[in-house]
Amino acid sequence: MFLFPPRLDRRVVDAGRVFCPRRGSDVDVDRCAGCEFLTAFDDRANPPTIRCRPDCALPAFLLRAL
């Protein structure tokens, strides 16, 4: 049990792109859809939203491996 529940933010899909907290920038939804941290994709919402974890960006040296 968590003392504070993990934070899940809604990220808005705009023109097929969404902000990725791992990369710290916008990515194509196709790339986001394959991510292991994706928890929900609500395409019925207006605008469509994505929920994922983690809420922090990865260090720059790890981004090169992705």
Residue pairs with C-beta under 8 A, 6 or more apart in sequence:
6 53
7 53
7 55
8 39
8 40
8 51
8 52
8 53
9 21
9 51
9 52
9 55
10 42
10 49
10 50
10 51
11 18
11 19
11 21
11 49
11 50
11 51
11 52
12 18
12 19
12 47
12 48
12 49
13 29
13 47
13 48
13 49
13 50
14 47
16 28
16 29
17 26
17 27
17 28
17 29
18 26
18 27
18 29
18 32
18 50
19 25
19 26
19 27
20 26
20 27
20 31
20 32
20 35
21 52
21 54
21 55
21 56
21 57
22 35
22 37
22 54
22 57
22 58
22 63
22 66
23 57
23 58
23 63
23 66
24 57
24 58
29 50
32 38
32 50
32 52
33 41
35 52
37 52
37 53
37 54
38 50
38 51
38 52
39 51
39 52
39 53
40 50
40 51
41 48
41 49
41 50
41 51
42 48
42 49
42 50
42 51
58 66
